């Protein structure tokens, strides 16, 4: 008997580990997978980067796409965790996306059903799943991933095939003009993917769902109010963890950078635990270990880089370049590299844009973040986030096609880009309405992070 069985529109999943799951409600079983997108993307200077990877998480009951991750990184544990984070948290997008509807799905699944790839079976993903109370289970056969593979096929036929830089997925069949026509940045492609999922795919009727759209079935399959997982607890769970020593004057070093933070002076000479996001290491979270638990102490910021964004990979590459030039690696020399690079990228981009469109139609070269996510269950005015309000919404019969998405994107980008600053320096540091912003916390709670062995043994419950 196969891993997936149907009784009418009822689904039964049998896993490699022998678990049998009768899928009867939303957020019970999510399926996850990756694919390399058949579209070439370009960097800020217009050079072809290659084909990005897309990760999708799909709810088995409703077939709704719950979360995504789009990036140049090959599938890994970190990519899985980023996709899971996007699916779990409520999502709010800026007007730059031009969404007709909101992406109202969120929550924590009970099971995550995947293939046997090493990314899904990694110790990091296992630890995250244990801490979130998610049971990881794998397919018995590779062919039984139809539910999560369906949206990949729809994206390819209804969206990607209409985009400049489309490669058709085969080197032999790749259109000769693919590289010459490639012009979408990673963020621009991500914006189109989000719009397709929210305003088209999730609002369509699935063959096994009768007359219900995917989003209506997801809303109807949610039993009661869904709990919203704290963003900070989730981020701490997903962050990388290392040990460092605090120097006597209250600073510490990481990735050749000097960090300072309030209250660190009292921990001079002591070992502390740092947690960080490898995509932006300008801020670290510092903890001390007490009775086997990590207790939060302070945020530590890279001096002189507080307003910049710098990944761990970038910091390492810049350090190598500085040493090769015979210079001292320091916060100031790293900052100089960041600013010099950004000025050059901005200059090249502006020169290329001026050759293809009028100056007042140029789009800002910065690749902005994409999602505004709530930092707490209520905002400063005491309102609940949009995703926690009424989950029932009438289905809009008008579904955006790929052509409509492209036409609306073209008109919105030309109208929004006219307000871009002319100075390359100001464009690098300005945060405009297109940006994603994470609502900041006034403080980080003392989150108890438990040893994985105790979690596995069932001696400690969820947070």
C-alpha positions as CSV (number, residue, x, y, z in Angstrom):
1,X,0.0,0.0,0.0
2,X,1.3,3.5,-0.8
3,X,2.2,6.2,1.6
4,X,-0.8,8.4,0.6
5,X,-4.3,7.0,0.3
6,X,-7.6,8.7,-0.5
7,X,-11.1,8.0,0.6
8,X,-13.2,10.5,-1.4
9,X,-11.6,13.8,-0.4
10,X,-10.2,12.4,2.8
11,X,-6.4,11.9,3.0
12,X,-4.4,9.3,4.9
13,X,-0.7,9.5,5.1
14,X,1.6,6.6,5.9
15,X,5.2,7.5,6.7
16,X,8.5,5.8,6.4
17,X,8.5,5.4,10.2
18,X,5.2,3.6,10.2
19,X,3.0,6.5,11.4
20,X,-0.5,6.6,10.0
21,X,-2.1,10.1,9.9
22,X,-5.7,10.8,9.0
23,X,-5.6,14.3,7.7
24,X,-8.8,16.0,8.9
25,X,-7.9,19.7,9.7
26,X,-5.7,22.6,8.8
27,X,-2.1,22.9,10.2
28,X,-2.1,19.2,11.0
29,X,0.4,18.1,8.3
30,X,2.6,20.4,6.3
31,X,4.7,19.2,3.4
32,X,7.9,20.8,2.4
33,X,10.2,20.6,-0.7
34,X,12.6,22.6,-2.8
35,X,13.1,23.3,-6.5
36,X,15.5,25.4,-8.5
37,X,13.5,28.1,-10.3
38,X,13.7,28.2,-14.1
39,X,14.3,31.9,-14.1
40,X,17.7,33.7,-14.2
41,X,18.0,36.6,-11.7
42,X,20.5,39.4,-11.7
43,X,22.4,41.3,-9.0
44,X,22.3,45.0,-8.3
45,X,24.7,45.7,-11.1
46,X,22.7,43.7,-13.7
47,X,25.1,40.7,-13.8
48,X,23.4,37.3,-14.0
49,X,23.5,35.5,-10.6
50,X,21.9,32.2,-11.8
51,X,18.7,30.4,-10.9
52,X,17.5,30.8,-7.3
53,X,16.1,28.0,-5.1
54,X,12.5,28.1,-4.0
55,X,11.3,26.3,-0.8
56,X,7.5,25.8,-0.3
57,X,5.6,24.6,2.7
58,X,2.1,23.4,1.9
59,X,-0.8,22.4,4.2
60,X,-1.9,18.9,3.3
61,X,-5.6,19.4,4.3
62,X,-6.3,22.6,2.3
63,X,-3.4,22.6,-0.2
64,X,-2.7,26.2,0.8
65,X,0.9,27.4,0.4
66,X,1.8,28.3,4.0
67,X,5.3,29.7,3.6
68,X,8.1,30.2,1.2
69,X,11.8,30.9,1.0
70,X,13.5,32.2,-2.1
71,X,17.3,32.6,-2.3
72,X,20.5,31.6,-4.0
73,X,21.5,29.2,-1.2
74,X,21.3,25.5,-2.0
75,X,18.8,23.6,0.2
76,X,20.1,23.3,3.7
77,X,18.9,23.1,7.3
78,X,19.0,26.9,7.5
79,X,16.9,27.3,4.4
80,X,14.3,24.8,5.8
81,X,14.2,26.8,9.1
82,X,13.7,30.1,7.2
83,X,10.8,28.6,5.2
84,X,9.3,27.2,8.4
85,X,9.6,30.6,10.1
86,X,7.8,32.3,7.3
87,X,5.0,29.8,7.4
88,X,4.5,29.9,11.2
89,X,4.4,33.7,11.6
90,X,1.5,36.0,10.6
91,X,2.4,37.8,7.4
92,X,1.9,41.5,6.5
93,X,3.2,43.0,3.3
94,X,3.8,46.6,2.3
95,X,1.9,48.3,-0.5
96,X,4.8,47.7,-2.9
97,X,3.5,44.2,-3.4
98,X,0.2,45.4,-4.7
99,X,-1.7,42.5,-3.1
100,X,-5.4,42.3,-3.6
101,X,-5.8,39.9,-0.7
102,X,-3.9,39.2,2.5
103,X,-1.8,36.1,3.1
104,X,-3.8,35.0,6.2
105,X,-2.3,31.7,6.9
106,X,-0.1,31.0,9.9
107,X,0.4,28.6,12.8
108,X,2.5,25.6,13.9
109,X,2.0,22.3,12.2
110,X,1.7,19.0,14.2
111,X,3.7,17.1,11.6
112,X,6.1,18.0,8.8
113,X,6.1,15.4,5.9
114,X,9.2,15.6,3.6
115,X,11.5,13.5,1.5
116,X,14.6,11.9,3.0
117,X,17.0,14.7,2.0
118,X,19.9,15.5,4.4
119,X,18.6,19.0,4.9
120,X,15.3,17.8,6.3
121,X,17.0,15.1,8.4
122,X,19.7,17.3,9.9
123,X,20.3,17.6,13.6
124,X,19.5,21.4,13.4
125,X,16.0,20.8,11.8
126,X,15.4,18.0,14.3
127,X,16.3,20.3,17.2
128,X,14.0,23.0,15.9
129,X,11.1,20.6,15.4
130,X,11.5,19.2,18.9
131,X,11.5,22.6,20.5
132,X,8.4,23.6,18.5
133,X,6.6,20.3,19.2
134,X,6.6,19.2,15.5
135,X,6.9,15.6,14.5
136,X,9.2,15.1,11.6
137,X,8.2,12.2,9.2
138,X,9.5,11.2,5.8
139,X,7.9,9.8,2.7
140,X,8.2,6.0,2.1
141,X,8.7,6.6,-1.6
142,X,10.0,9.7,-3.5
143,X,7.0,9.7,-5.8
144,X,4.5,10.6,-3.1
145,X,5.2,14.3,-2.9
146,X,2.4,15.3,-5.3
147,X,0.7,17.7,-2.9
148,X,3.8,19.9,-2.4
149,X,5.0,19.4,-6.0
150,X,1.7,20.7,-7.5
151,X,2.3,24.4,-6.7
152,X,5.8,24.1,-8.2
153,X,4.3,23.0,-11.5
154,X,1.7,25.8,-11.4
155,X,4.2,28.4,-10.7
156,X,6.4,27.2,-13.6
157,X,3.6,27.1,-16.1
158,X,1.5,30.1,-15.0
159,X,4.2,32.5,-13.9
160,X,7.9,31.6,-14.5
161,X,7.4,30.7,-18.2
162,X,6.1,34.3,-18.8
163,X,9.1,36.1,-17.2
164,X,12.2,37.5,-18.8
165,X,15.2,35.2,-18.1
166,X,13.1,32.0,-18.3
167,X,15.3,29.0,-18.9
168,X,12.7,26.2,-19.4
169,X,14.6,24.1,-16.9
170,X,16.9,22.5,-19.4
171,X,20.3,23.6,-20.6
172,X,19.6,22.0,-24.0
173,X,16.2,23.7,-24.4
174,X,17.2,27.0,-22.7
175,X,16.1,29.9,-24.9
176,X,19.1,31.7,-26.3
177,X,17.8,35.0,-25.1
178,X,17.4,33.9,-21.5
179,X,20.7,35.4,-20.3
180,X,20.4,38.5,-22.4
181,X,16.8,39.2,-21.3
182,X,17.4,38.4,-17.6
183,X,16.6,41.6,-15.6
184,X,14.7,40.6,-12.5
185,X,16.4,40.9,-9.1
186,X,15.9,38.2,-6.5
187,X,13.6,40.6,-4.6
188,X,11.6,41.4,-7.7
189,X,11.1,37.8,-8.4
190,X,10.1,37.1,-4.8
191,X,7.5,39.9,-5.0
192,X,5.9,38.2,-8.1
193,X,5.9,34.8,-6.4
194,X,4.2,36.2,-3.3
195,X,1.5,37.9,-5.5
196,X,0.9,34.8,-7.5
197,X,0.5,32.6,-4.4
198,X,-1.7,35.1,-2.4
199,X,-3.9,36.4,-5.2
200,X,-4.0,33.4,-7.5
201,X,-2.9,30.0,-6.3
202,X,-4.3,30.0,-2.8
203,X,-7.6,31.3,-4.1
204,X,-8.2,28.6,-6.7
205,X,-10.3,25.5,-6.3
206,X,-8.4,22.3,-5.9
207,X,-9.7,19.3,-7.8
208,X,-10.4,17.3,-4.6
209,X,-11.8,20.2,-2.6
210,X,-15.2,20.4,-4.3
211,X,-16.3,24.0,-4.7
212,X,-14.0,25.4,-2.0
213,X,-10.9,27.4,-2.7
214,X,-7.7,26.5,-0.9
215,X,-7.8,29.5,1.4
216,X,-11.5,29.0,2.3
217,X,-10.8,25.3,3.1
218,X,-7.8,26.3,5.3
219,X,-9.9,28.8,7.2
220,X,-12.7,26.3,7.6
221,X,-10.3,23.6,8.8
222,X,-8.9,25.7,11.6
223,X,-10.5,24.5,14.9
224,X,-10.9,27.6,17.1
225,X,-8.5,30.5,17.4
226,X,-4.9,29.7,16.4
227,X,-2.2,30.5,18.9
228,X,0.5,32.9,17.6
229,X,4.0,31.8,18.4
230,X,6.2,34.6,19.8
231,X,8.5,35.8,17.1
232,X,11.4,36.3,19.4
233,X,11.2,32.7,20.8
234,X,11.0,31.4,17.3
235,X,14.0,33.4,16.2
236,X,16.1,32.3,19.1
237,X,15.2,28.7,18.3
238,X,16.4,29.2,14.7
239,X,19.6,31.1,15.4
240,X,23.1,29.7,15.4
241,X,24.8,29.4,18.7
242,X,28.4,29.8,19.7
243,X,30.5,30.6,22.8
244,X,32.7,33.7,23.4
245,X,34.6,35.4,26.2
246,X,33.7,38.9,27.4
247,X,36.8,41.1,27.8
248,X,37.3,43.2,30.9
249,X,36.0,46.4,29.3
250,X,32.7,44.8,28.4
251,X,33.2,43.9,24.7
252,X,33.5,40.7,22.8
253,X,34.8,39.7,19.4
254,X,33.1,37.7,16.6
255,X,33.9,37.3,12.9
256,X,36.8,39.8,13.3
257,X,34.4,42.5,14.6
258,X,34.2,44.1,18.0
259,X,30.8,44.2,19.7
260,X,29.6,46.1,22.8
261,X,26.4,45.9,24.7
262,X,24.8,47.3,27.8
263,X,25.5,45.3,31.0
264,X,28.3,43.3,29.5
265,X,30.9,45.1,31.6
266,X,29.8,43.0,34.6
267,X,30.7,39.8,32.8
268,X,34.4,40.6,32.0
269,X,36.4,37.4,31.8
270,X,33.4,35.2,31.7
271,X,32.2,32.8,29.0
272,X,28.9,33.7,27.4
273,X,26.7,32.2,24.7
274,X,26.0,34.3,21.5
275,X,23.1,33.6,19.1
276,X,23.1,35.3,15.7
277,X,21.5,35.4,12.3
278,X,24.1,34.6,9.7
279,X,22.4,36.9,7.2
280,X,23.0,39.9,9.5
281,X,25.7,39.7,12.1
282,X,25.7,43.4,13.1
283,X,23.6,42.4,16.2
284,X,24.2,39.5,18.5
285,X,22.1,38.2,21.4
286,X,24.2,37.4,24.5
287,X,23.2,34.8,27.1
288,X,24.8,33.2,30.1
289,X,24.3,29.6,31.0
290,X,22.5,28.9,34.3
291,X,21.5,25.4,35.4
292,X,21.7,24.2,31.8
293,X,19.6,27.0,30.4
294,X,20.5,30.1,28.4
295,X,19.4,33.3,30.2
296,X,19.3,36.5,28.1
297,X,21.8,39.2,29.2
298,X,21.9,41.9,26.4
299,X,22.1,42.8,22.8
300,X,25.6,43.4,21.5
301,X,26.1,45.6,18.4
302,X,29.1,45.8,16.1
303,X,30.7,49.2,16.6
304,X,30.3,51.6,13.7
305,X,28.1,49.1,11.8
306,X,24.9,49.6,13.8
307,X,23.0,51.0,10.7
308,X,24.5,48.6,8.2
309,X,23.5,45.1,7.2
310,X,26.4,42.5,6.9
311,X,26.2,38.8,6.5
312,X,28.7,36.4,8.0
313,X,29.8,35.3,4.5
314,X,30.4,38.9,3.5
315,X,32.3,39.7,6.6
316,X,34.6,36.7,6.0
317,X,35.2,37.6,2.4
318,X,36.0,41.2,3.3
319,X,38.4,40.2,6.0
320,X,40.3,38.0,3.5
321,X,40.5,40.9,1.1
322,X,41.7,43.4,3.7
323,X,44.5,41.0,4.9
324,X,45.5,40.4,1.3
325,X,46.0,44.2,0.9
326,X,48.2,44.2,4.0
327,X,45.7,46.2,6.1
328,X,44.5,45.6,9.6
329,X,41.1,44.0,9.9
330,X,38.9,46.1,12.1
331,X,35.4,47.5,12.4
332,X,36.5,50.6,10.5
333,X,38.2,48.7,7.7
334,X,35.1,46.5,7.3
335,X,32.8,49.5,7.2
336,X,35.0,51.1,4.6
337,X,34.7,48.0,2.5
338,X,30.9,47.9,2.8
339,X,30.5,51.6,1.9
340,X,33.0,51.3,-1.0
341,X,31.3,48.3,-2.4
342,X,27.8,49.8,-2.2
343,X,28.9,53.0,-3.9
344,X,30.4,51.1,-6.8
345,X,27.3,48.8,-7.1
346,X,25.1,51.9,-7.1
347,X,27.2,53.7,-9.7
348,X,27.2,50.7,-12.1
349,X,23.5,50.1,-11.6
350,X,22.6,53.8,-12.3
351,X,24.8,53.8,-15.5
352,X,23.0,50.7,-16.8
353,X,19.6,52.0,-15.9
354,X,20.2,55.3,-17.6
355,X,20.9,53.5,-20.8
356,X,17.6,51.6,-20.7
357,X,15.1,54.0,-19.3
358,X,14.6,57.7,-18.3
359,X,16.2,58.8,-15.1
360,X,12.9,59.5,-13.5
361,X,11.8,55.9,-14.0
362,X,14.8,54.2,-12.5
363,X,14.1,51.8,-9.7
364,X,16.1,51.9,-6.5
365,X,18.9,49.4,-6.6
366,X,18.5,48.3,-3.0
367,X,17.1,44.8,-2.5
368,X,14.7,45.4,0.4
369,X,13.3,43.0,2.9
370,X,9.9,41.7,2.1
371,X,7.7,41.0,5.1
372,X,6.5,43.1,8.0
373,X,6.0,40.7,10.9
374,X,4.4,41.5,14.3
375,X,6.7,41.6,17.2
376,X,3.9,40.9,19.7
377,X,0.3,39.8,19.7
378,X,-0.8,43.4,19.8
379,X,0.6,46.6,18.4
380,X,1.1,49.8,20.4
381,X,-2.5,50.7,20.0
382,X,-3.6,47.4,21.4
383,X,-4.9,45.9,18.1
384,X,-4.5,42.3,17.2
385,X,-2.4,41.5,14.1
386,X,-4.4,41.1,10.9
387,X,-3.9,37.3,10.8
388,X,-5.6,36.9,14.2
389,X,-8.7,38.7,13.2
390,X,-11.7,37.0,11.5
391,X,-10.4,34.2,9.3
392,X,-13.6,34.1,7.2
393,X,-13.3,36.0,4.0
394,X,-15.5,35.8,0.8
395,X,-13.7,34.3,-2.1
396,X,-12.9,36.8,-4.9
397,X,-13.8,35.3,-8.2
398,X,-11.2,37.4,-10.0
399,X,-7.8,35.6,-10.0
400,X,-4.7,37.4,-11.2
401,X,-3.0,35.7,-14.1
402,X,0.8,35.8,-14.7
403,X,0.2,38.5,-17.4
404,X,-1.8,40.6,-15.0
405,X,0.9,40.3,-12.3
406,X,3.6,41.4,-14.7
407,X,1.5,44.3,-16.0
408,X,0.7,45.5,-12.5
409,X,4.2,45.0,-11.4
410,X,5.6,47.0,-14.3
411,X,3.2,49.9,-13.6
412,X,3.8,49.9,-9.9
413,X,7.6,49.8,-10.2
414,X,7.7,52.7,-12.6
415,X,5.5,54.8,-10.4
416,X,7.2,54.0,-7.1
417,X,10.7,54.4,-8.5
418,X,10.3,58.0,-9.4
419,X,10.7,58.8,-5.7
420,X,14.1,57.1,-5.5
421,X,16.9,59.4,-4.2
422,X,19.4,60.5,-6.8
423,X,22.3,60.2,-4.4
424,X,23.8,56.8,-4.3
425,X,24.8,57.3,-0.7
426,X,21.3,58.2,0.5
427,X,19.8,55.3,-1.5
428,X,21.9,52.9,0.5
429,X,20.8,54.0,3.9
430,X,17.2,55.0,3.3
431,X,14.4,52.7,4.3
432,X,11.3,53.4,2.1
433,X,7.8,52.0,2.0
434,X,8.9,49.1,-0.1
435,X,11.0,47.7,2.7
436,X,10.2,44.9,5.1
437,X,10.6,45.9,8.7
438,X,10.5,43.7,11.7
439,X,8.7,45.5,14.5
440,X,11.3,45.8,17.2
441,X,11.0,44.5,20.7
442,X,11.4,46.8,23.7
443,X,13.2,44.0,25.4
444,X,13.9,40.3,24.9
445,X,12.3,38.0,27.4
446,X,14.3,35.4,29.3
447,X,13.6,32.5,27.0
448,X,14.7,29.1,28.5
449,X,16.5,27.1,25.8
450,X,16.6,23.5,26.9
451,X,19.2,20.8,26.1
452,X,18.2,18.7,23.2
453,X,18.7,15.4,25.1
454,X,16.1,16.5,27.7
455,X,13.7,17.5,24.9
456,X,14.1,14.2,23.2
457,X,13.5,12.3,26.4
458,X,10.2,14.1,26.9
459,X,11.3,15.4,30.3
460,X,10.6,19.0,29.3
461,X,7.5,20.3,27.5
462,X,7.2,23.0,24.9
463,X,8.0,26.6,25.7
